[in-house]
Amino acid sequence: MDQLKHKKAIITGGSKGLGKATAIAFAKLGIDVAITGRNEARLNETVLELKTFGVNAFYEVFDVGNYDAVKKGIKNIISNLGTVDILVNNAGIAAFGTLNDMDATLWEDIIKTNVLGMYYVTKEVLPYMIDKNEGDIINVSSTAGLTGNASTSAYSASKFAVIGLSQSLMKEVRKNNIRVNTLTPSTIATDMALNLGITDGNTDTVLQPEDFAQFIVSGLQLPRRAMMANGSIWSTNP
Ligand SMILES: NC(=O)c1ccc[n+]([C@@H]2O[C@H](COP(=O)([O-])OP(=O)(O)OC[C@H]3O[C@@H](n4cnc5c(N)ncnc54)[C@H](OP(=O)(O)O)[C@@H]3O)[C@@H](O)[C@H]2O)c1
């Protein structure tokens, strides 16, 4: 199971929640990890934890919704890592409210972060993977990207868009030996889900961030001829 050792990964939104759990799972496998986010103190804390596993770990601070900042941040990351093998497009925000009630600025922010953010980061990373004719891109959508519900118009619109972006990209770059994995996880106990009040986070019944991380790793561990194109992870007995 050493095939991932010394690989280089970028995880957006790697300071907490699902991104942090994935960064820890990667570090345990000997993968060097660059994490990104907006809150520098939290990024720094996570990097210190990642370094205890003996890997190269560092952070870049940028808002994924700001294309100029993304360009600069990804350039810095690649010059530190030397190359990139794995991109986890995980950064995201969520808020619920009816279409009528939700403030237009918040609606736009959700689209900007979850959709344009993923597009900007991918656009900056992809040329490196095409050049080396190898790579893995994991795009985090949601079960909210498979069906709309009352009060989720912004979040569902963003996560539907992620699926469209991701599946199209997969068909564009399979020929370049780049595996694109579209994930549609159900509720997982992170700050996002707890703050939205959609779970109590019970460790016996509710998916935990480390389960999500293990799911990602299992896809990456497939032989390169095989690709987890889409993946849903649900709790067994909610
Ligand atoms: N938890 C769930 O139940 C669940 C289920 C399905 C899908 N998801 C998806 O999984 C992903 C991670 O969610 P989570 O539950 O781990 O949420 P979380 O605990 O709130 O973490 C979100 C991460 O994204 C970063 N982030 C947010 N906005 C950003 C921006 N504009 N620019 C850069 N970084 C940004 C945050 O860092 P900063 O605050 O420092 O920027 C943080 O590291 C999201 O895409 C979410 O939609 C979550």
The ligand as an SDF file (V2000), in Angstrom:
LIG
                    3D

 48 52  0  0  0  0  0  0  0  0999 V2000
  -20.1600   18.0700    6.2270 N   0  0  0  0  0  0  0  0  0  0  0  0
  -21.0970   17.5880    5.4210 C   0  0  0  0  0  0  0  0  0  0  0  0
  -22.1410   17.0460    5.8680 O   0  0  0  0  0  0  0  0  0  0  0  0
  -20.9160   17.6450    3.9250 C   0  0  0  0  0  0  0  0  0  0  0  0
  -21.6980   16.7760    3.1270 C   0  0  0  0  0  0  0  0  0  0  0  0
  -21.5370   16.8340    1.7470 C   0  0  0  0  0  0  0  0  0  0  0  0
  -20.6170   17.6810    1.1790 C   0  0  0  0  0  0  0  0  0  0  0  0
  -19.8660   18.5120    1.9920 N   0  0  0  0  0  0  0  0  0  0  0  0
  -18.8950   19.3880    1.3390 C   0  0  0  0  0  0  0  0  0  0  0  0
  -17.6160   19.0470    1.8290 O   0  0  0  0  0  0  0  0  0  0  0  0
  -16.7410   20.1820    1.7520 C   0  0  0  0  0  0  0  0  0  0  0  0
  -16.0780   20.4210    3.1060 C   0  0  0  0  0  0  0  0  0  0  0  0
  -17.0980   20.6930    4.0560 O   0  0  0  0  0  0  0  0  0  0  0  0
  -16.8720   20.5920    5.6480 P   0  0  0  0  0  0  0  0  0  0  0  0
  -18.0860   19.9570    6.1790 O   0  0  0  0  0  0  0  0  0  0  0  0
  -15.5470   20.0290    5.9530 O   0  0  0  0  0  0  0  0  0  0  0  0
  -16.9400   22.1500    6.0140 O   0  0  0  0  0  0  0  0  0  0  0  0
  -16.1140   23.0300    7.0880 P   0  0  0  0  0  0  0  0  0  0  0  0
  -15.8080   22.2290    8.2840 O   0  0  0  0  0  0  0  0  0  0  0  0
  -16.9180   24.2750    7.2220 O   0  0  0  0  0  0  0  0  0  0  0  0
  -14.7510   23.3390    6.3080 O   0  0  0  0  0  0  0  0  0  0  0  0
  -14.7610   24.1000    5.1320 C   0  0  0  0  0  0  0  0  0  0  0  0
  -13.3550   24.3660    4.6740 C   0  0  0  0  0  0  0  0  0  0  0  0
  -13.4050   25.1400    3.4660 O   0  0  0  0  0  0  0  0  0  0  0  0
  -12.6250   26.3300    3.6230 C   0  0  0  0  0  0  0  0  0  0  0  0
  -13.2560   27.4160    2.8680 N   0  0  0  0  0  0  0  0  0  0  0  0
  -14.5310   27.8380    2.9170 C   0  0  0  0  0  0  0  0  0  0  0  0
  -14.7200   28.8730    2.1000 N   0  0  0  0  0  0  0  0  0  0  0  0
  -13.5260   29.1190    1.5000 C   0  0  0  0  0  0  0  0  0  0  0  0
  -13.0760   30.0680    0.5420 C   0  0  0  0  0  0  0  0  0  0  0  0
  -13.9040   31.0030    0.0270 N   0  0  0  0  0  0  0  0  0  0  0  0
  -11.7930   30.0300    0.1510 N   0  0  0  0  0  0  0  0  0  0  0  0
  -10.9490   29.1110    0.6650 C   0  0  0  0  0  0  0  0  0  0  0  0
  -11.3110   28.1850    1.5640 N   0  0  0  0  0  0  0  0  0  0  0  0
  -12.5890   28.1930    1.9810 C   0  0  0  0  0  0  0  0  0  0  0  0
  -12.6270   26.5760    5.1410 C   0  0  0  0  0  0  0  0  0  0  0  0
  -11.4820   27.3160    5.5530 O   0  0  0  0  0  0  0  0  0  0  0  0
  -11.5360   28.8960    5.8860 P   0  0  0  0  0  0  0  0  0  0  0  0
  -12.7880   29.1180    6.6830 O   0  0  0  0  0  0  0  0  0  0  0  0
  -10.2670   29.1590    6.5860 O   0  0  0  0  0  0  0  0  0  0  0  0
  -11.5820   29.5610    4.5470 O   0  0  0  0  0  0  0  0  0  0  0  0
  -12.5460   25.1470    5.6840 C   0  0  0  0  0  0  0  0  0  0  0  0
  -11.2160   24.6980    5.6730 O   0  0  0  0  0  0  0  0  0  0  0  0
  -17.6210   21.3470    1.2830 C   0  0  0  0  0  0  0  0  0  0  0  0
  -17.4700   21.5080   -0.1000 O   0  0  0  0  0  0  0  0  0  0  0  0
  -19.0260   20.8700    1.6140 C   0  0  0  0  0  0  0  0  0  0  0  0
  -19.9850   21.4960    0.8110 O   0  0  0  0  0  0  0  0  0  0  0  0
  -19.9850   18.4930    3.3350 C   0  0  0  0  0  0  0  0  0  0  0  0
  1  2  1  0
  2  3  2  0
  2  4  1  0
  4  5  1  0
  4 48  2  0
  5  6  2  0
  6  7  1  0
  7  8  2  0
  8  9  1  0
  8 48  1  0
  9 10  1  0
  9 46  1  0
 10 11  1  0
 11 12  1  0
 11 44  1  0
 12 13  1  0
 13 14  1  0
 14 15  2  0
 14 16  1  0
 14 17  1  0
 17 18  1  0
 18 19  2  0
 18 20  1  0
 18 21  1  0
 21 22  1  0
 22 23  1  0
 23 24  1  0
 23 42  1  0
 24 25  1  0
 25 26  1  0
 25 36  1  0
 26 27  1  0
 26 35  1  0
 27 28  2  0
 28 29  1  0
 29 30  1  0
 29 35  2  0
 30 31  1  0
 30 32  2  0
 32 33  1  0
 33 34  2  0
 34 35  1  0
 36 37  1  0
 36 42  1  0
 37 38  1  0
 38 39  2  0
 38 40  1  0
 38 41  1  0
 42 43  1  0
 44 45  1  0
 44 46  1  0
 46 47  1  0
M  CHG  2   8   1  16  -1
M  END
$$$$
